[in-house]
Amino acid sequence: MSPVLLRFTLGGTEHVLRAYSTFYALAWVAAPLVGAWFAHQRGLAWRRVLAVFALALAVGVIGARVLDLFVAWRFYAEEPSRIWAASFAGYSLYGGLVAATLAGVALARAWRLPVWELADAAVPGLLVGQVLMRTGCFLNGCCYGLPTDLPWGVRYPVGSPVWLSQFTSGTRGLLQSFAGTVDPVHPTQLYEVGGAVLFGLLAVWLMRRRPDGTRATPAGVGFLAYALGFTLVRLGNHFLRARQPVVTAPEWFYPVFYPVLALVIVALLCFRLRRPRPTRSRARAR
């Protein structure tokens, strides 16, 4: 585990390729492309779909920053320029997901694309994006969990955010901290990677087509299943994740937010499951 992927010198200047920013950049590029490719495989107009996903992503980035303003408002109050700073830090995932979803629905309706089929097509892109982002977090050492004695607990090196947190909180004491002793912590980033893969595969299975061309489930069920599963993973992860010192949101916010969102998704899922299944897949304009 290292926050730095590569160091190299070019033109007499040392350049550093950091894991966090690299994987986030890859996620933002790969997610719309993968989603558009999957949409093309399902007969949707991939160029319009790519435009929808790219614009929704841009709105999602803004939404992620807006929610982070609430979650860590004191961090931004200390230095207001952080609000519009063009960096890969300072984003709350679900602010981005909710904003991107709303933007995607609005754009799909404006461009006459089938909303629920577009949502299903977004799942592989979401899966790839979330896996890449959380891999970057894991290598960077941020978004880590609470100390654990479980065999898969991760021990970060001296100088990492985990070491600094345990050092400043006095968890290990000065001598042990300086000696390089760091308690293992829950790999909460990898828990989310596992959750994304598990529910992403489930969603793709739900979206499968039978040999006669009919869908196994109504359009939108795969997307909603993925959204529900990942939201429940985030809820469980919340209680295993270490609270960051910059967070100023009330303790109750996420334990309330995730269940409320999950109930909304369940209601939508029940609504979609009651929809009649089309007898044949319909080809869309390319």
C-alpha positions in Angstrom: 0.0 0.0 0.0 1.5 3.3 -1.1 -0.1 6.7 -1.9 2.4 7.1 -4.7 2.2 4.9 -7.8 5.2 6.2 -9.6 8.0 8.8 -9.4 9.8 9.9 -12.5 12.0 12.7 -13.7 11.2 14.5 -16.9 13.1 17.6 -18.2 15.0 17.8 -14.9 11.7 18.0 -12.9 10.5 15.2 -10.6 6.9 14.1 -11.2 4.8 12.1 -8.8 1.9 9.9 -9.9 -0.4 9.6 -6.9 -2.7 6.7 -6.4 -5.7 8.7 -5.2 -5.8 11.3 -8.0 -4.9 8.7 -10.7 -7.6 6.2 -9.8 -10.2 9.0 -9.4 -9.3 10.4 -12.9 -9.5 6.9 -14.3 -12.9 6.4 -12.7 -14.3 9.6 -14.1 -13.1 8.7 -17.6 -14.0 5.0 -17.6 -17.4 5.1 -16.0 -19.2 7.0 -18.8 -17.4 5.1 -21.5 -18.3 1.7 -19.9 -21.9 2.8 -19.4 -22.2 4.0 -23.0 -20.7 0.7 -24.3 -23.2 -1.3 -22.3 -26.0 0.9 -23.6 -24.9 0.3 -27.1 -24.9 -3.5 -26.5 -28.6 -3.1 -25.4 -29.6 -1.2 -28.5 -29.6 2.4 -27.2 -28.2 5.4 -29.0 -24.7 5.3 -27.5 -23.6 8.8 -28.5 -26.6 10.4 -26.8 -26.1 8.0 -23.8 -22.5 9.0 -23.5 -23.4 12.7 -23.5 -26.0 12.1 -20.8 -23.6 10.1 -18.7 -20.8 12.7 -19.1 -23.1 15.7 -18.2 -24.6 13.7 -15.3 -21.1 13.1 -14.1 -20.2 16.8 -14.2 -23.4 17.6 -12.2 -22.5 14.7 -9.8 -19.1 16.2 -9.1 -20.8 19.5 -8.1 -23.4 17.6 -6.0 -20.6 15.7 -4.2 -18.9 19.0 -3.3 -22.3 20.5 -2.1 -23.0 17.6 0.3 -19.4 17.8 1.5 -20.0 21.5 2.3 -22.6 20.3 4.8 -20.7 17.3 6.0 -17.5 19.2 6.7 -18.6 22.9 6.7 -16.0 24.0 9.2 -13.2 22.8 6.9 -14.5 25.1 4.2 -15.3 28.0 6.6 -11.6 28.1 7.6 -10.6 28.6 4.0 -13.5 29.4 1.6 -11.3 29.0 -1.5 -11.5 25.2 -0.8 -15.2 25.4 -2.0 -14.2 25.8 -5.7 -10.7 24.2 -5.5 -10.1 22.0 -8.5 -8.8 19.0 -6.6 -9.7 15.4 -6.1 -10.4 15.8 -2.4 -13.5 17.2 -0.7 -16.4 15.2 -2.2 -19.1 13.1 -0.5 -20.1 10.2 -2.7 -23.8 10.1 -2.2 -24.2 13.8 -3.0 -22.7 13.0 -6.3 -24.7 9.9 -6.9 -28.0 11.6 -6.1 -27.3 14.7 -8.2 -26.0 12.6 -11.1 -29.2 10.5 -11.0 -31.5 13.5 -11.0 -29.5 15.1 -13.9 -29.5 11.8 -15.8 -33.3 11.5 -15.5 -33.8 15.1 -16.7 -31.5 14.7 -19.6 -33.0 11.4 -20.6 -36.4 12.9 -20.7 -35.2 15.9 -22.6 -33.5 13.8 -25.3 -36.3 11.2 -25.3 -34.2 8.3 -24.1 -35.9 5.5 -22.0 -35.1 6.4 -18.4 -35.2 3.0 -16.8 -33.2 1.3 -19.6 -30.7 4.1 -19.3 -30.5 3.6 -15.6 -29.7 -0.1 -16.1 -27.0 0.8 -18.6 -25.4 3.0 -16.0 -24.7 0.1 -13.6 -21.5 -1.3 -15.2 -20.1 2.2 -15.4 -21.0 2.8 -11.7 -19.4 -0.5 -10.8 -16.2 0.3 -12.6 -16.1 3.9 -11.2 -16.7 2.9 -7.6 -14.1 0.1 -7.7 -11.5 2.4 -9.1 -12.3 5.2 -6.6 -12.2 3.0 -3.6 -9.0 1.3 -4.8 -7.5 4.8 -4.9 -8.7 5.5 -1.4 -7.3 2.2 -0.1 -3.8 2.9 -1.5 -3.9 6.4 -0.3 -4.9 5.3 3.2 -8.0 7.6 3.5 -11.6 6.5 4.3 -10.2 3.9 6.6 -12.0 1.9 9.3 -11.8 1.5 13.1 -9.2 -0.7 14.7 -9.9 -4.4 14.5 -8.5 -7.7 15.6 -10.0 -9.6 12.6 -7.5 -11.5 10.5 -8.1 -9.3 7.4 -7.4 -6.1 9.3 -5.0 -3.8 7.4 -1.9 -2.3 9.0 -0.9 0.9 7.4 2.7 2.2 7.5 4.2 5.0 9.6 3.3 8.4 8.1 -0.1 7.2 6.8 -3.4 8.9 7.8 -4.1 5.9 10.1 -0.8 6.2 11.9 -1.3 10.0 12.3 -4.8 9.5 13.7 -3.6 6.9 16.2 -0.6 9.0 17.1 -2.6 12.2 17.7 -5.4 10.4 19.6 -2.8 8.6 21.9 -4.1 5.2 20.9 -0.7 3.6 20.9 1.3 6.1 22.9 4.3 8.2 21.8 7.0 5.6 22.1 5.0 2.9 20.2 3.9 5.3 17.6 7.4 6.6 16.9 8.5 2.9 16.9 6.2 2.3 14.0 3.4 0.4 15.8 0.1 0.9 14.1 -3.1 -1.0 15.0 -4.8 -2.8 12.1 -8.0 -1.3 10.9 -11.1 -2.4 9.0 -10.4 -2.1 5.2 -13.7 -0.2 4.7 -12.6 0.8 1.2 -12.4 -2.9 0.2 -15.7 -3.6 1.8 -17.2 -1.1 -0.6 -15.3 -2.6 -3.5 -16.7 -6.0 -2.6 -20.2 -4.7 -2.2 -20.1 -2.9 -5.6 -18.9 -6.1 -7.3 -21.4 -8.3 -5.6 -24.4 -6.1 -6.3 -23.1 -5.1 -9.7 -23.0 -8.7 -10.8 -26.5 -9.3 -9.3 -27.8 -6.3 -11.3 -26.3 -7.5 -14.5 -27.8 -11.0 -13.9 -31.2 -9.4 -13.3 -30.9 -7.4 -16.6 -30.2 -10.5 -18.6 -32.3 -11.3 -21.7 -33.8 -14.7 -22.4 -33.2 -16.5 -25.7 -36.4 -15.1 -27.1 -35.3 -11.5 -26.5 -37.5 -10.8 -23.5 -36.1 -9.4 -20.3 -35.8 -11.5 -17.2 -37.0 -8.5 -15.1 -38.6 -5.1 -16.0 -36.3 -2.3 -17.0 -34.8 -0.5 -14.0 -34.9 -3.4 -11.6 -31.2 -4.1 -12.0 -30.3 -0.5 -11.3 -32.5 -0.3 -8.3 -31.2 -3.6 -6.9 -27.6 -2.3 -7.3 -28.5 1.1 -5.7 -30.3 -0.7 -2.8 -27.5 -3.2 -2.1 -24.7 -0.6 -2.3 -26.7 1.8 0.0 -27.0 -1.0 2.6 -23.3 -1.7 2.3 -22.6 2.0 2.9 -24.9 2.0 5.9 -23.1 -1.0 7.5 -19.7 0.5 6.6 -20.6 3.8 8.4 -20.4 2.0 11.7 -17.0 0.5 10.9 -15.4 3.6 9.4 -13.3 6.0 11.5 -14.8 9.5 11.9 -12.5 12.0 10.3 -11.6 15.1 12.3 -12.9 17.5 9.5 -16.4 16.0 9.7 -18.8 18.3 11.4 -22.1 16.7 10.4 -24.2 15.4 13.2 -23.6 11.7 14.2 -27.2 10.9 13.3 -27.0 12.2 9.7 -25.8 9.2 7.7 -27.6 6.6 9.9 -30.8 8.4 9.0 -29.9 9.3 5.4 -29.1 5.8 4.2 -32.2 4.1 5.6 -34.5 6.8 4.2 -32.8 6.5 0.8 -33.1 2.7 1.0 -36.8 2.9 1.7 -37.3 5.2 -1.4 -35.4 2.7 -3.5 -37.5 -0.2 -2.1 -40.7 1.7 -3.0 -39.4 2.3 -6.6 -38.3 -1.4 -6.8 -41.7 -2.6 -5.8 -43.3 -0.2 -8.4 -41.0 -1.5 -11.2 -41.6 -5.2 -10.3 -45.3 -4.7 -10.7 -44.8 -3.4 -14.2 -45.8 -5.9 -17.0 -42.8 -7.3 -18.8 -42.5 -6.5 -22.5 -43.0 -9.5 -24.8 -40.0 -8.6 -26.9 -37.0 -6.3 -26.6 -37.5 -3.1 -28.5 -34.7 -1.8 -30.7 -33.8 1.8 -30.1 -32.6 4.4 -32.5 -28.9 4.4 -32.9 
